[in-house]
């Protein structure tokens, strides 16, 4: 099967290429993100392989169908960038990689927490300047803190297990509780209680209309002053303007972000070091010493990339053989 791979980076070519060896699939790699301006590149490809910032809206899907595409294979777990109704209308199936490495994302969330509360970036820069003073580097013990986990799928559950190892009390919120969290000792509560009692809040929920701006002015009014919040899921879970106000007034003590709601416009996954950031809200976030932002890299481990590539190939092969991918998005 001929497959157009969009938003391609060198690591995509390396891992997808290795996974495709010995398969009947021909992968054509394209650096641009998929949108209406470049969709013609997918002509005569039975499948397209896309990432989180590719635009798979109604217009794109109709043009893909006209060009002979029958499958959209997401090399990610989230699918909020795909218009599923139009995909069904034009006869294009959609599949994803539901679990590539929950450990990668969960461990990165913990890394953000530790870096924030122990002020590691600031300490690193001081030592490089020959400044060995400790003033301004005071942190707090994680042991004994209350950690609220919003979204308790595989990533949230792995994260909770790590935090239990630190000796934390666990609160959880998810419309679909799971036994693994309860076996860890987590108590499922409603969101207001989780926000009110947690010292650390970690977001591991998918982005849906119900979870959009889940962290907002109202929920931030409930938190303990100085709370730590980390988001390694999707940027749209946080109302950034509300978070900035909470940072200014000290209600939000630390904010760790691996995602940002306008990250595509900012240029995540691209080298923008020679450019001026045009997003004033993002630029404002960078001015806070208690904010740590990474560029959507939580998933970025060798194990995760290998799993993503192998699962993507399995989806393609299953679709070619049976007409249905392994991990179809309903």
Backbone bond lengths (Angstrom), bond angles and torsions (degrees), N, CA, C in turn:
res aa  C-N    CA-C-N  psi(-1)  N-CA   C-N-CA  omega(-1)  CA-C   N-CA-C  phi
1 X - - - 1.464 - - 1.531 108.99 -
2 X 1.308 116.22 138.26 1.461 120.93 -179.99 1.526 108.60 -90.03
3 X 1.347 115.44 128.46 1.457 121.39 -172.30 1.522 109.94 -127.61
4 X 1.336 116.67 128.96 1.461 122.19 174.73 1.524 108.74 -94.88
5 X 1.320 116.75 118.50 1.461 122.20 -178.01 1.535 108.01 -101.99
6 X 1.334 115.81 114.30 1.468 120.70 -177.94 1.535 110.91 -99.07
7 X 1.338 115.46 164.38 1.470 122.44 -176.25 1.522 110.47 54.24
8 X 1.320 115.61 40.12 1.456 120.98 -173.93 1.529 111.54 -77.91
9 X 1.311 115.41 133.61 1.459 123.46 173.81 1.531 108.78 -118.25
10 X 1.317 117.91 166.15 1.476 119.31 179.61 1.528 112.77 -54.63
11 X 1.334 117.27 -37.64 1.459 118.74 -179.50 1.530 111.48 -70.36
12 X 1.336 118.24 -29.63 1.466 119.78 174.94 1.525 110.09 -65.30
13 X 1.331 116.35 -45.63 1.457 119.56 179.48 1.524 111.07 -61.29
14 X 1.332 116.34 -39.33 1.456 120.12 -177.95 1.528 111.39 -66.21
15 X 1.333 116.78 -51.44 1.462 119.45 -174.58 1.523 112.61 -78.01
16 X 1.329 118.44 -42.25 1.458 120.13 177.57 1.520 110.68 -67.14
17 X 1.333 116.37 -39.44 1.452 119.83 178.04 1.521 112.10 -60.88
18 X 1.336 116.42 -42.09 1.465 120.19 178.80 1.521 111.16 -65.18
19 X 1.331 116.55 -41.05 1.465 120.36 -179.33 1.522 111.85 -68.91
20 X 1.340 116.87 -26.99 1.469 120.80 -177.06 1.524 112.80 -83.14
21 X 1.335 118.10 -11.96 1.464 120.22 -178.70 1.529 110.08 -60.28
22 X 1.307 115.24 130.97 1.457 119.97 -179.72 1.507 114.04 84.26
23 X 1.339 116.94 -4.67 1.464 120.64 178.54 1.530 109.03 -95.09
24 X 1.322 116.82 165.55 1.461 119.31 178.53 1.529 113.49 -83.60
25 X 1.322 117.84 7.00 1.453 120.83 -172.54 1.535 111.91 -91.62
26 X 1.324 115.31 136.89 1.463 121.67 174.27 1.519 108.52 -105.65
27 X 1.325 117.02 117.49 1.459 122.26 -177.54 1.521 109.85 -99.66
28 X 1.321 116.30 124.37 1.458 122.15 173.88 1.526 107.42 -109.87
29 X 1.338 116.48 118.56 1.459 121.82 -172.97 1.526 110.29 -95.21
30 X 1.344 114.96 131.22 1.467 121.75 178.24 1.521 108.56 -126.26
31 X 1.318 116.63 128.00 1.461 121.10 -178.87 1.526 113.66 -69.14
32 X 1.344 120.25 -37.50 1.472 119.21 -177.65 1.524 112.75 -64.72
33 X 1.326 115.17 153.89 1.462 120.70 171.03 1.522 108.94 -73.66
34 X 1.304 116.16 147.01 1.459 120.64 179.42 1.518 110.27 -70.25
35 X 1.322 116.70 129.25 1.457 123.27 172.49 1.524 107.21 -159.66
36 X 1.318 116.04 -176.47 1.469 119.55 -176.79 1.521 112.83 -63.32
37 X 1.325 117.67 -25.52 1.461 120.65 -177.07 1.529 113.02 -75.98
38 X 1.334 116.85 -25.54 1.472 119.69 -175.93 1.521 113.01 -119.37
39 X 1.337 117.51 5.03 1.457 120.18 -174.73 1.526 111.61 -61.59
40 X 1.313 118.17 -22.61 1.471 120.45 179.82 1.524 112.04 -63.52
41 X 1.348 117.15 -20.29 1.462 120.31 177.50 1.531 111.74 -64.07
42 X 1.329 115.69 -22.37 1.465 120.43 -178.25 1.520 112.88 -86.69
43 X 1.318 118.03 -1.26 1.470 120.33 -179.33 1.521 110.18 -56.61
44 X 1.338 115.24 137.10 1.469 123.48 179.38 1.523 113.06 69.12
45 X 1.310 117.83 14.87 1.465 122.10 172.20 1.531 108.26 -103.77
46 X 1.321 116.91 127.74 1.458 120.28 -179.23 1.528 112.32 -70.52
47 X 1.330 115.85 -23.39 1.465 120.27 -178.80 1.522 109.90 -140.79
48 X 1.327 115.11 153.09 1.458 121.37 168.57 1.519 107.71 -121.07
49 X 1.314 115.61 143.75 1.464 122.11 178.04 1.526 106.74 -114.26
50 X 1.330 117.23 121.04 1.462 120.71 -170.74 1.521 110.83 -128.10
51 X 1.362 114.05 165.20 1.458 121.36 -179.18 1.527 109.29 -119.94
52 X 1.309 117.16 -169.65 1.464 121.71 -166.53 1.518 114.84 -68.21
53 X 1.350 118.05 -25.27 1.462 119.95 -177.67 1.518 113.47 -101.84
54 X 1.319 117.11 1.94 1.458 119.32 176.08 1.523 109.66 -71.71
55 X 1.320 115.92 139.36 1.465 121.36 -178.51 1.525 109.19 -91.92
56 X 1.321 115.15 107.26 1.464 120.06 -179.93 1.529 107.04 -114.30
57 X 1.336 114.31 59.98 1.465 120.43 -178.23 1.525 110.15 -87.97
58 X 1.319 115.72 -175.46 1.449 120.35 -175.72 1.513 113.57 -59.22
59 X 1.345 117.32 -44.73 1.459 120.94 -179.85 1.522 111.49 -61.73
60 X 1.323 115.92 -44.66 1.465 120.25 179.90 1.525 110.52 -63.86
61 X 1.327 116.81 -43.73 1.462 120.28 -178.41 1.524 111.90 -63.39
62 X 1.305 117.25 -39.67 1.474 119.72 178.98 1.527 110.63 -65.24
63 X 1.336 116.56 -39.27 1.459 119.64 177.74 1.520 111.34 -69.83
64 X 1.322 116.99 -36.07 1.464 119.81 175.66 1.524 110.45 -61.53
65 X 1.329 116.10 -45.61 1.470 120.40 -179.74 1.522 111.04 -61.90
66 X 1.319 116.18 -40.90 1.461 120.10 178.60 1.528 111.43 -62.82
67 X 1.320 116.79 -30.29 1.461 121.17 -179.08 1.516 113.99 -87.87
68 X 1.327 117.15 0.99 1.456 120.33 176.10 1.512 116.03 100.71
69 X 1.326 117.74 3.73 1.465 120.49 179.43 1.528 110.23 -75.57
70 X 1.346 115.10 135.74 1.462 120.11 -178.92 1.528 113.26 -121.75
71 X 1.339 116.94 -5.44 1.463 120.24 -177.14 1.519 110.46 -144.74
72 X 1.339 115.84 134.42 1.466 122.59 168.62 1.525 106.81 -109.46
73 X 1.321 116.24 115.39 1.467 121.73 -179.40 1.520 108.92 -106.78
74 X 1.317 115.79 109.02 1.465 121.27 177.43 1.516 109.59 -81.29
75 X 1.312 117.29 128.94 1.459 120.04 173.51 1.532 108.63 -95.66
76 X 1.307 114.74 52.96 1.465 124.42 -179.41 1.520 107.09 -161.76
77 X 1.332 115.49 168.78 1.463 119.45 178.89 1.522 111.75 -85.98
78 X 1.340 117.05 -38.62 1.461 121.08 -177.42 1.517 111.98 -75.74
79 X 1.327 116.05 150.69 1.465 120.46 -179.72 1.526 111.46 -137.42
80 X 1.340 116.96 25.38 1.463 120.82 -178.76 1.527 112.46 -69.48
81 X 1.329 117.81 -12.15 1.474 121.19 179.11 1.532 112.30 -91.88
82 X 1.330 117.57 8.15 1.460 121.75 -179.10 1.526 109.44 -115.89
83 X 1.322 116.90 131.82 1.465 121.80 175.02 1.527 107.54 -83.78
84 X 1.309 116.72 95.42 1.463 121.60 -173.44 1.523 112.06 -67.47
85 X 1.323 116.88 -32.77 1.464 119.45 -179.32 1.525 110.74 -65.50
86 X 1.329 116.72 -44.90 1.460 119.79 178.84 1.528 110.40 -67.97
87 X 1.330 117.33 -37.51 1.467 120.16 178.19 1.527 110.26 -57.39
88 X 1.315 115.85 -44.92 1.467 119.69 178.18 1.523 110.92 -65.04
89 X 1.318 116.02 -40.07 1.468 121.78 -179.05 1.525 111.85 -60.21
90 X 1.356 117.13 -40.48 1.468 120.45 -176.33 1.524 112.94 -95.79
91 X 1.334 117.04 3.75 1.455 120.28 174.79 1.510 115.52 80.42
92 X 1.336 116.86 26.07 1.468 120.94 177.07 1.523 108.93 -103.00
93 X 1.321 115.98 126.41 1.459 119.86 175.55 1.526 109.87 -84.73
94 X 1.332 114.67 151.88 1.466 121.34 -177.98 1.523 108.16 -125.56
95 X 1.328 116.75 133.47 1.459 120.46 176.76 1.522 109.28 -134.80
96 X 1.315 115.68 168.06 1.459 120.61 -175.43 1.520 110.62 -145.72
97 X 1.311 115.24 -179.48 1.469 122.33 172.93 1.522 106.18 -111.20
98 X 1.324 117.88 95.74 1.472 119.88 -170.65 1.524 114.36 -68.94
99 X 1.331 116.76 -27.84 1.473 119.11 -178.05 1.519 108.22 -150.12
100 X 1.325 116.76 108.58 1.465 119.68 -179.19 1.519 110.76 -104.71
101 X 1.309 117.71 -46.55 1.460 122.18 172.22 1.524 108.00 -163.99
102 X 1.322 116.81 91.97 1.464 117.68 177.03 1.521 111.89 -61.05
103 X 1.327 116.48 -24.73 1.458 120.34 -179.70 1.520 110.67 -67.57
104 X 1.336 117.17 -39.52 1.459 120.29 -179.26 1.519 110.98 -57.55
105 X 1.329 116.92 -50.83 1.463 120.94 -176.11 1.526 110.92 -70.60
106 X 1.322 116.46 -43.46 1.467 119.89 -179.34 1.525 111.24 -62.97
107 X 1.318 117.00 -42.93 1.462 120.61 -179.78 1.528 111.08 -66.11
108 X 1.335 117.00 -35.38 1.464 119.14 178.00 1.529 110.55 -66.66
109 X 1.326 116.92 -37.75 1.467 119.90 176.73 1.526 110.60 -60.32
110 X 1.323 116.19 -42.02 1.467 120.22 177.80 1.527 110.30 -65.67
111 X 1.333 116.99 -39.18 1.470 120.68 178.05 1.527 110.78 -60.72
112 X 1.331 117.05 -40.78 1.465 120.34 177.30 1.531 110.44 -61.93
113 X 1.317 116.31 -45.00 1.470 120.05 -179.12 1.524 110.42 -60.57
114 X 1.326 116.86 -50.80 1.458 120.45 -177.93 1.526 111.37 -62.40
115 X 1.326 116.79 -41.78 1.464 119.97 179.99 1.518 111.55 -63.99
116 X 1.341 116.25 -37.37 1.463 120.32 -179.95 1.518 111.83 -70.57
117 X 1.331 116.20 -54.02 1.468 118.16 -170.54 1.521 112.50 -74.94
118 X 1.333 118.01 -19.57 1.457 120.49 174.11 1.526 112.18 -103.27
119 X 1.347 116.22 6.00 1.463 123.41 173.80 1.536 112.04 53.27
120 X 1.319 115.56 41.23 1.465 121.32 -175.04 1.532 113.38 -61.32
121 X 1.341 120.16 -45.04 1.478 118.13 179.64 1.525 112.62 -59.04
122 X 1.329 116.18 -41.13 1.464 119.87 -179.70 1.521 110.29 -66.63
123 X 1.342 117.07 -41.78 1.460 120.95 179.43 1.520 111.04 -63.94
124 X 1.322 116.90 -40.68 1.465 121.81 179.10 1.525 110.92 -60.03
125 X 1.332 115.96 -47.04 1.467 119.42 -179.13 1.529 111.61 -66.28
126 X 1.339 116.55 -36.21 1.471 119.14 178.46 1.521 111.30 -62.00
127 X 1.328 116.36 -47.83 1.461 120.05 -176.45 1.522 110.33 -63.99
128 X 1.327 117.31 -37.29 1.471 120.01 177.47 1.531 111.14 -62.75
129 X 1.341 116.03 -27.31 1.467 120.28 177.44 1.521 112.54 -91.18
130 X 1.327 116.81 4.95 1.453 120.17 -179.32 1.513 113.71 78.29
131 X 1.333 117.92 17.20 1.458 122.11 179.60 1.526 108.37 -100.73
132 X 1.328 116.78 111.56 1.451 121.58 -176.67 1.521 112.82 -107.18
133 X 1.331 117.20 15.14 1.465 121.06 178.39 1.524 110.31 -71.77
134 X 1.325 115.62 148.47 1.465 120.52 -178.45 1.528 113.27 -100.83
135 X 1.322 117.63 -9.99 1.463 119.80 178.56 1.525 109.78 -56.89
136 X 1.332 115.84 133.59 1.457 120.50 179.34 1.517 114.58 87.44
137 X 1.343 116.14 2.05 1.467 119.68 -179.49 1.525 112.43 -112.14
138 X 1.310 117.65 12.43 1.460 120.58 -176.24 1.522 110.55 -65.50
139 X 1.318 116.05 128.55 1.462 121.50 178.90 1.513 111.69 -113.65
140 X 1.328 115.91 -158.98 1.469 119.97 175.38 1.522 110.07 -142.82
141 X 1.342 115.86 154.40 1.455 121.27 176.67 1.531 109.79 -71.40
142 X 1.314 116.24 137.89 1.461 120.29 174.70 1.530 110.74 -81.69
143 X 1.311 117.14 -30.64 1.465 120.59 179.08 1.520 110.37 -55.99
144 X 1.331 115.12 132.52 1.453 120.97 177.03 1.511 114.62 86.75
145 X 1.337 118.05 -6.63 1.458 120.27 -179.74 1.531 110.64 -79.05
146 X 1.326 114.81 157.31 1.459 121.85 176.76 1.525 108.22 -92.56
147 X 1.317 116.74 122.89 1.460 122.30 -177.98 1.529 109.02 -113.23
148 X 1.319 115.66 123.72 1.458 121.04 177.47 1.518 109.99 -100.03
149 X 1.320 116.90 127.11 1.464 122.84 -178.75 1.527 107.92 -111.51
150 X 1.328 116.19 115.20 1.465 121.81 179.55 1.524 108.01 -100.78
151 X 1.321 115.79 108.12 1.458 121.30 -174.30 1.511 109.64 99.27
152 X 1.333 116.58 107.88 1.469 119.52 -172.41 1.523 111.50 -119.50
153 X 1.342 115.57 45.63 1.455 119.95 168.04 1.517 109.07 -74.79
154 X 1.322 116.69 -155.78 1.462 119.59 -175.62 1.524 112.33 -63.17
155 X 1.333 117.26 -42.01 1.469 120.02 -178.52 1.522 110.27 -66.69
156 X 1.328 116.46 -48.16 1.459 119.93 179.89 1.509 112.37 -60.31
157 X 1.335 116.86 -36.68 1.461 120.60 -179.59 1.528 111.15 -70.60
158 X 1.339 117.05 -41.04 1.470 119.57 176.54 1.527 109.89 -63.05
159 X 1.327 116.35 -43.52 1.465 120.14 178.08 1.530 110.42 -58.68
160 X 1.328 116.66 -45.22 1.465 120.40 -179.40 1.524 111.14 -61.15
161 X 1.336 116.60 -37.74 1.463 119.68 178.39 1.511 112.17 -63.55
162 X 1.326 116.06 -39.05 1.470 119.55 177.90 1.525 110.25 -65.33
163 X 1.324 116.52 -44.09 1.461 119.76 -178.22 1.529 111.67 -68.75
164 X 1.326 116.21 -30.48 1.471 118.17 173.92 1.523 109.72 -63.22
165 X 1.332 116.06 -36.37 1.459 119.88 177.29 1.521 113.09 -62.69
166 X 1.331 116.85 -25.59 1.460 121.50 175.26 1.526 111.75 -78.84
167 X 1.332 116.81 -9.83 1.457 120.23 -178.62 1.509 113.69 89.28
168 X 1.334 116.89 33.34 1.463 121.50 -177.49 1.524 111.88 -95.66
169 X 1.311 115.30 153.07 1.460 122.44 167.88 1.527 107.66 -82.46
170 X 1.320 117.80 136.96 1.458 121.78 -173.86 1.520 111.89 -113.39
171 X 1.337 115.20 126.61 1.460 122.46 167.78 1.523 107.76 -112.68
172 X 1.323 116.83 151.29 1.460 119.74 -177.30 1.517 110.47 -142.07
173 X 1.338 113.34 148.31 1.470 119.33 172.57 1.520 108.36 -134.74
174 X 1.324 115.49 129.50 1.460 121.98 175.48 1.529 106.84 -168.81
175 X 1.332 117.30 135.88 1.471 118.66 176.96 1.522 112.50 -61.20
176 X 1.337 116.49 -18.81 1.461 120.74 -178.23 1.530 109.37 -126.02
177 X 1.337 117.74 83.05 1.463 120.61 -179.71 1.529 110.84 -58.84
178 X 1.336 115.85 150.68 1.465 118.42 175.92 1.524 110.85 -127.16
179 X 1.318 113.85 154.89 1.464 120.82 -174.24 1.522 111.72 -66.29
180 X 1.332 117.02 -33.92 1.466 119.62 -177.56 1.524 111.09 -60.42
181 X 1.330 117.17 -39.52 1.466 120.03 176.70 1.512 110.97 -65.88
182 X 1.306 116.32 -42.74 1.461 119.81 -179.11 1.519 111.28 -65.77
183 X 1.338 116.93 -33.82 1.464 120.33 176.49 1.523 111.69 -66.78
184 X 1.330 116.03 -25.28 1.471 120.07 176.06 1.528 111.74 -77.59
185 X 1.332 115.51 -8.54 1.458 119.81 -178.56 1.511 113.94 95.27
186 X 1.323 117.58 9.35 1.466 120.36 -179.90 1.525 110.62 -72.02
187 X 1.307 114.86 142.47 1.468 121.29 176.97 1.526 108.26 -105.56
188 X 1.331 116.27 120.59 1.458 120.04 177.03 1.520 109.78 -78.11
189 X 1.334 115.53 128.40 1.462 121.78 -178.15 1.526 108.17 -136.99
190 X 1.318 116.31 171.11 1.457 120.68 173.90 1.530 109.60 -78.21
191 X 1.318 116.02 160.01 1.466 120.05 -175.50 1.526 114.49 -56.76
192 X 1.341 119.72 -44.36 1.473 118.11 -179.33 1.524 112.90 -56.60
193 X 1.334 117.18 -40.41 1.461 119.71 178.78 1.519 110.69 -67.74
194 X 1.331 117.34 -41.15 1.460 120.27 179.64 1.521 110.72 -60.78
195 X 1.333 116.71 -45.86 1.462 119.86 179.90 1.521 111.23 -65.14
196 X 1.309 117.53 -36.49 1.464 121.05 -175.33 1.531 113.01 -73.75
197 X 1.338 117.52 -32.17 1.463 120.16 -171.46 1.522 114.25 -102.34
198 X 1.319 118.23 -16.29 1.474 120.92 -172.81 1.527 112.30 -81.07
199 X 1.323 114.88 139.69 1.463 121.35 170.18 1.531 110.17 -86.87
200 X 1.328 114.93 -30.49 1.463 122.34 178.90 1.526 107.29 -131.39
201 X 1.337 116.97 133.25 1.463 121.39 178.13 1.519 107.87 -123.32
202 X 1.330 116.41 126.38 1.465 121.91 179.70 1.523 109.40 -116.86
203 X 1.324 115.88 129.64 1.461 121.30 -177.79 1.528 109.76 -99.55
204 X 1.332 115.26 119.23 1.465 121.76 179.28 1.525 110.19 -132.76
205 X 1.321 117.08 29.11 1.457 122.15 -177.92 1.522 110.74 -96.59
206 X 1.330 118.10 152.46 1.469 120.21 174.13 1.522 110.19 -72.21
207 X 1.313 116.39 160.20 1.457 120.78 176.57 1.523 109.17 -88.58
208 X 1.315 115.67 115.39 1.457 123.58 177.73 1.524 107.27 -134.41
209 X 1.325 117.94 170.35 1.473 118.33 175.08 1.528 112.24 -56.19
210 X 1.328 117.04 -31.26 1.467 120.36 -178.86 1.523 112.54 -75.61
211 X 1.339 117.53 -29.84 1.468 119.86 -177.24 1.525 112.81 -99.17
212 X 1.335 118.19 -4.40 1.463 120.40 179.34 1.532 110.24 -59.57
213 X 1.327 116.50 127.47 1.471 123.01 -177.78 1.524 111.48 53.65
214 X 1.324 114.77 42.15 1.461 120.54 174.91 1.527 110.68 -59.08
215 X 1.324 116.18 -36.79 1.467 121.51 171.93 1.519 107.10 -92.95
216 X 1.328 115.94 109.89 1.462 121.17 -174.73 1.522 109.42 -142.26
217 X 1.299 116.95 -174.41 1.467 120.12 -176.89 1.521 111.44 -59.68
218 X 1.327 117.01 -38.59 1.473 120.02 -178.60 1.517 111.44 -67.79
219 X 1.344 117.10 -48.86 1.464 118.46 -178.41 1.524 111.47 -69.53
220 X 1.333 117.43 -33.39 1.460 119.35 177.46 1.524 112.47 -69.26
221 X 1.324 117.39 -21.90 1.465 119.71 176.01 1.521 111.92 -70.62
222 X 1.339 116.70 -14.75 1.461 120.95 -177.52 1.521 113.19 -90.69
223 X 1.329 117.51 -16.97 1.460 120.14 -168.11 1.519 112.41 -76.51
224 X 1.342 114.68 160.03 1.456 120.58 170.65 1.522 108.87 -65.79
225 X 1.314 118.12 137.53 1.469 119.08 175.00 1.528 110.53 -56.92
226 X 1.324 116.41 129.89 1.460 120.72 179.70 1.514 114.60 91.57
227 X 1.316 118.61 10.80 1.458 121.96 -178.32 1.532 111.11 -60.53
228 X 1.315 116.30 150.52 1.455 123.11 174.57 1.527 108.96 -103.55
229 X 1.328 117.63 128.91 1.469 122.03 177.67 1.522 108.97 -124.80
230 X 1.334 116.34 133.28 1.466 121.27 175.78 1.521 108.65 -126.84
231 X 1.324 115.05 142.92 1.462 121.32 -179.85 1.520 109.65 -133.20
232 X 1.336 115.94 112.46 1.465 121.43 176.03 1.520 110.22 -118.50
233 X 1.322 117.17 20.56 1.462 121.40 -175.62 1.523 111.34 -103.63
234 X 1.325 117.50 -88.17 1.460 122.69 177.15 1.518 108.49 -137.67
235 X 1.335 115.87 141.07 1.458 121.16 -174.26 1.508 113.57 -60.54
236 X 1.332 117.20 -32.58 1.451 121.03 -176.61 1.515 115.26 -67.71
237 X 1.325 117.82 -5.46 1.465 120.27 175.83 1.527 111.56 -69.63
238 X 1.326 116.78 -21.56 1.469 120.94 -176.33 1.522 110.40 -115.60
239 X 1.326 116.02 130.46 1.460 122.20 169.00 1.525 106.36 -77.46
240 X 1.314 116.99 102.95 1.459 120.83 -171.39 1.520 112.59 -62.60
241 X 1.319 117.67 -39.05 1.469 120.23 179.61 1.526 110.46 -62.86
242 X 1.331 116.80 -39.94 1.466 120.38 177.79 1.528 110.54 -66.09
243 X 1.335 116.61 -38.23 1.462 120.06 178.48 1.527 110.96 -64.35
244 X 1.318 116.91 -39.61 1.468 120.12 178.91 1.529 110.61 -63.39
245 X 1.314 117.07 -42.44 1.465 119.65 177.16 1.517 110.99 -61.48
246 X 1.335 116.74 -40.73 1.470 120.46 178.91 1.521 111.09 -66.92
247 X 1.309 117.89 -35.00 1.468 121.50 175.93 1.524 110.70 -65.87
248 X 1.324 116.43 -43.50 1.464 121.07 -178.82 1.519 111.78 -61.63
249 X 1.343 117.29 -35.01 1.460 121.02 -175.77 1.525 113.24 -99.14
250 X 1.338 117.66 5.56 1.452 120.81 173.72 1.511 115.59 81.68
251 X 1.320 118.88 -0.05 1.465 119.09 176.85 1.524 110.29 -68.38
252 X 1.310 115.56 -37.61 1.460 121.11 175.98 1.518 107.68 -99.08
253 X 1.333 115.63 111.14 1.461 120.30 -174.93 1.513 113.66 -82.18
254 X 1.323 115.71 -38.43 1.461 121.59 -179.63 1.522 108.57 -144.21
255 X 1.323 116.03 141.54 1.460 121.23 178.71 1.524 108.81 -134.00
256 X 1.334 115.84 120.29 1.457 121.90 177.75 1.519 110.11 -114.77
257 X 1.316 116.45 122.14 1.462 121.33 -175.91 1.525 110.58 -125.93
258 X 1.316 116.10 128.05 1.453 120.35 167.31 1.521 109.82 -104.64
259 X 1.314 116.05 -4.57 1.465 122.32 -178.46 1.525 108.59 -138.93
260 X 1.338 115.06 157.56 1.459 120.74 -178.48 1.516 107.53 -145.71
261 X 1.342 116.63 140.33 1.457 118.65 -170.56 1.526 113.67 -64.48
262 X 1.326 118.74 -22.37 1.464 121.39 176.64 1.530 110.64 -116.09
263 X 1.327 116.57 34.13 1.464 119.68 -172.86 1.527 112.72 -65.84
264 X 1.311 117.48 -30.10 1.467 119.33 179.37 1.534 110.18 -64.16
265 X 1.338 116.67 -42.47 1.463 120.41 178.82 1.524 111.50 -68.20
266 X 1.330 117.02 -33.69 1.468 120.61 178.46 1.527 110.55 -68.11
267 X 1.339 115.65 -32.88 1.462 119.23 178.88 1.509 114.09 107.51
268 X 1.344 117.40 30.63 1.461 119.72 175.40 1.526 109.46 -56.77
269 X 1.324 116.28 144.87 1.458 127.24 -176.67 1.531 112.98 78.41
270 X 1.326 116.99 3.45 1.459 121.03 177.48 1.529 109.71 -125.61
271 X 1.335 116.76 155.61 1.463 121.71 175.92 1.526 108.71 -82.36
272 X 1.319 116.57 106.93 1.463 122.37 179.83 1.528 111.47 -108.93
273 X 1.327 117.20 18.49 1.466 120.50 -172.12 1.525 113.22 -65.14
274 X 1.324 117.62 -21.56 1.459 119.86 179.60 1.530 112.00 -96.27
275 X 1.312 116.78 6.30 1.465 121.38 -176.53 1.520 111.12 -111.32
276 X 1.315 115.82 161.00 1.458 122.12 173.61 1.530 108.18 -91.91
277 X 1.321 116.70 127.48 1.465 120.12 178.24 1.524 108.68 -67.71
278 X 1.318 115.46 121.77 1.464 120.73 -177.20 1.528 112.96 -89.62
279 X 1.334 116.87 -14.19 1.459 121.40 -178.83 1.532 108.91 -84.12
280 X 1.325 117.06 104.95 1.468 121.12 -175.96 1.525 112.30 -65.12
281 X 1.317 116.57 -33.01 1.465 119.90 180.00 1.527 110.43 -67.14
282 X 1.327 116.13 -45.04 1.461 120.02 177.96 1.521 110.41 -63.37
283 X 1.324 116.49 -43.05 1.469 120.45 178.78 1.524 110.70 -60.36
284 X 1.333 116.77 -37.50 1.471 120.31 178.45 1.529 110.52 -64.61
285 X 1.327 116.73 -40.93 1.460 119.66 178.50 1.522 111.45 -57.50
286 X 1.319 116.19 -38.78 1.465 120.62 -177.09 1.524 113.04 -67.01
287 X 1.327 117.87 -14.53 1.468 120.29 -178.78 1.523 112.37 -82.88
288 X 1.327 118.34 -14.19 1.464 120.53 -176.31 1.528 110.18 -84.84
289 X 1.324 117.73 129.13 1.466 119.84 179.41 1.521 113.27 -71.94
290 X 1.328 117.18 -16.31 1.468 121.39 -179.53 1.524 112.22 -103.40
291 X 1.332 116.40 22.32 1.463 122.63 174.54 1.522 108.47 -118.82
292 X 1.318 116.10 132.01 1.460 121.60 177.89 1.527 108.20 -125.49
293 X 1.324 116.49 123.10 1.461 121.79 -177.04 1.527 109.23 -121.83
294 X 1.310 115.59 129.77 1.458 121.63 169.67 1.528 107.80 -116.68
295 X 1.336 116.34 160.93 1.463 120.94 -166.75 1.529 112.96 -96.05
296 X 1.336 115.61 63.85 1.463 121.92 176.92 1.534 110.65 54.49
297 X 1.326 115.77 50.74 1.455 120.91 -176.79 1.522 113.15 -111.17
298 X 1.338 117.80 4.62 1.464 119.29 -175.47 1.520 112.02 -57.81
299 X 1.324 117.27 -34.60 1.464 121.49 -178.66 1.523 112.60 -77.49
300 X 1.323 117.81 -10.79 1.456 122.77 -161.23 1.526 112.58 -85.64
301 X 1.330 115.57 76.15 1.458 121.58 171.82 1.527 108.03 -126.94
302 X 1.313 116.18 159.55 1.465 120.24 -179.73 1.524 110.84 -59.36
303 X 1.340 115.44 -41.18 1.463 119.10 -179.36 1.526 111.51 -63.43
304 X 1.333 116.27 -42.32 1.465 120.32 -178.82 1.528 110.83 -66.00
305 X 1.333 117.48 -44.65 1.459 119.95 -178.85 1.525 111.16 -63.30
306 X 1.333 116.72 -37.56 1.464 119.54 177.66 1.528 110.74 -66.08
307 X 1.323 116.68 -42.88 1.465 120.23 179.13 1.525 111.52 -65.14
308 X 1.349 116.26 -40.41 1.465 120.11 178.16 1.528 109.96 -60.60
309 X 1.322 116.46 -46.27 1.463 120.95 -178.09 1.527 110.97 -64.30
310 X 1.318 116.75 -45.95 1.468 119.57 -177.18 1.523 111.57 -67.40
311 X 1.332 117.47 -39.30 1.461 120.10 178.70 1.521 111.06 -68.35
312 X 1.329 116.43 -38.54 1.466 120.16 176.71 1.519 110.78 -60.75
313 X 1.333 117.69 -44.90 1.466 120.88 178.16 1.524 110.74 -62.90
314 X 1.333 116.80 -39.15 1.464 119.77 179.04 1.527 110.90 -65.01
315 X 1.342 116.57 -37.94 1.467 120.16 175.84 1.525 110.95 -61.82
316 X 1.338 116.27 -45.41 1.459 121.06 -179.05 1.523 111.41 -63.34
317 X 1.329 116.37 -44.21 1.462 120.32 -178.53 1.519 111.56 -65.53
318 X 1.327 116.37 -43.59 1.461 119.74 179.29 1.524 110.79 -62.56
319 X 1.315 116.19 -39.99 1.469 119.66 179.27 1.526 110.72 -65.01
320 X 1.328 116.83 -42.65 1.461 119.81 -178.82 1.523 110.95 -65.11
321 X 1.333 116.47 -36.41 1.464 120.24 -175.37 1.522 113.66 -83.97
322 X 1.328 116.41 -34.02 1.468 119.46 -172.74 1.521 114.46 -122.24
323 X 1.345 116.42 -13.44 1.458 119.70 -175.61 1.507 113.46 86.49
324 X 1.345 117.19 -0.53 1.464 122.04 179.99 1.517 109.49 -133.92
325 X 1.338 118.95 123.26 1.467 120.48 177.85 1.525 110.63 -71.18
326 X 1.327 116.08 161.19 1.467 120.50 -178.64 1.528 112.48 -62.65
327 X 1.321 116.11 -42.15 1.458 120.49 -173.48 1.527 109.53 -119.04
328 X 1.320 115.20 65.83 1.455 120.86 -178.71 1.517 110.37 -71.96
329 X 1.314 115.84 139.99 1.458 122.05 173.85 1.523 107.10 -87.21
330 X 1.312 115.40 119.33 1.477 119.94 -175.27 1.524 110.53 -68.49
